[in-house]
């Protein structure tokens, strides 16, 4: 069964320089290779960010320009603590 990988963007995918979005921020070491590995294995890649919806096009450009594939992009997620609640299946 394939996995669903959910990751924040700033500070997890791209270097975080204290701004909400830095289009010139490079990917963190190993991120491009790892996300491509997951994607090619058939895992679902979901990126989340507190970036506003008005930055969707720039965010998609930043990810694709860096060679980072994904399936879904969820914006305007609170910057506070985040929890994932999931059921268990055999």
N, C-alpha and C positions, 0 to 999 in steps of 0.2 A: 504494500500500500504506500502510495506516495505521500510525502509530507507537505504541509503548508508552512512556509517560512514567512514570518512577519517581522519586519525590521523598521526601526526609525531611520531617517535619512541623515540629518545633521548630527555628526559625532559618531555615527555607526557606519555609514557608507562614505560620506565625504568628511574631510577635516572640518571641524567646527571652529570658527574664528570669532564666535560671540555674536554674529549677526544671524538673523532669521534665515537668510539665504545668501550664499556667496557663490555665484555662477562659476567663478574661477577656482573654487576650492577643489583640490585634487581628491580622488578616491583614497581612502586609507589603504595601506599596504595589504595585498592579498584579497581585497574585497571583490574586484572585478573577476578574478579567477574563480573564487568560491561561489559567487552568485551564478556565474555561467555554468559551473559544475552542477549546482542544484537544479538550475533551469533545464540543462541537458539531460539530467536524470529523471525529468518529468515532475519535479516538485513545483508547487504553486508559490510564486514569489509575490508577496504583498508588501508594499512600502507605505508607511504612515508618516505624517509630519504635522507639525503645528503651522506650517506654512499656510497662508491664506489661499483660498480657491483662486484668487486673481493671479497667483503665481503658478498655476497648473501647467501652462504651456512651457514656461521657462524650466520648471522642474522636470517635465518629460524630456525636454531638450537636454538638460544637464545629465540625466540618467542615460539616455540613448547615445549622446555624444561621448560619454565615458565608456560605452560598450557594456552597460549593465542592463540586462533584460529583466522584464517584470510582467506580471499579469494584471495587477490592480494597484492603484495609487489612491490612498485615502488622505485627504488634506483637512485642515482645520481641526485636528485632534488636539485636545488640551495638552499643555506642556508638563503637567503634573505626573504623578505616578500612574502607570498603566497596568492593567491586569487583563489576562486572557483566561477566560473560563471556558472549558471544553469538556465534553463528555468523553467517556472511555469506551472504546470498542475493541472487541477481541480480534 
